[in-house]
Amino acid sequence: MPTNADLETECDRVRRIVGGLNDELSRQRLGEYAADLREAQHQQRLVDREMNILRFFGGSQVSWGR
């Protein structure tokens, strides 16, 4: 039968493993969020560029659908 000290040692070991897994998941999620943010910024730049072109060629006719 395990002693309290044995159980505490095993619990500490499991906590370290779970903590490491949580850290790794956090890093992966941050990487995914960063990639999503970069893609959104890229899309925004494309939209901005197209709007600038429309403004240049269309002048004040570009009125955001009004």
N, C-alpha and C positions, 0 to 999 in steps of 0.2 A: 504494500500500500504506500503510495507516495506521501511524502511529508508536506507540510505547509510550505516549507522552504523550496521543495522541489516544484510545487505548483506555482509558487511565485516566480521562480526562475523561468519556468515554461511560459507563464503569462507574459513576462517581460520579453522573452524571445519572440513570441507571437506578436506583441505590440510593435516591436522593431520591424518585423516583416511587414505588417499591415501599414505601418507608417511609411516604410520605403515604397510600398505599392501605391499608397496615396500620393506621395511625392512624384512618382513617375507618371501617374495619371494626370496630376496637375500640370506637369511639364508638357505632356502630350496635348492636353486641352488648351493650354496657353499657345502652343504651336499652331493648333487648329484655328483658334480665334485670331491669331496674328495673320495667318494665311487668308482667312475670311476678310479681315480688315484690309489687307493689301489688295485683294480682289475688288472690294467695294470702292476703295480709293481709286483704283484703276478705272473702274466703270464710271465713277464720278468725273474723272478727268476726260474720258471720252465724251460724256454728255456735255461737259463744259466746252470742249473743243467744238462740238457740233453746234451748240448754241451760239458760240462766237462767230462761226462761219455763217449761220443763218442771219445773225444780226448784221454782219458785214455786207452780205449780199441782199438782205431783205430790208435793211434799215429799220424803220419803226413799224414795219408790217408784222414783225414778230411780236405778238402780244399775249403769249401764253394762253391761247384759246379764247380770248375775249372777242 
